Amino acid sequence: MRSKGDKYRPVATVLKEKNGVPTKLHISGKVYALVPDDYINGRKNQAGRMKNG
């Protein structure tokens, strides 16, 4: 059991990558995904991409 202030090195495994950027990682028994800023709830934010003019 770790106590407050303890340091450790988690093992990270890249599960998926796109254009050389890791998009899905497995770190310390949990899976994490990279979500771009223009995505909301798994869908692209269409309102945030308004055209000029």
KAPE-V720588 format. One record per pair of residues at least 24 apart in sequence whose ideal C-beta (glycine too) atoms are under 8 Angstrom apart, sorted by the first residue. I is the first residue (numbers start at 1). J is the second residue. If there is no record, write none. Layout:
i=I j=J
i=I j=J
//
This chain:
none
//
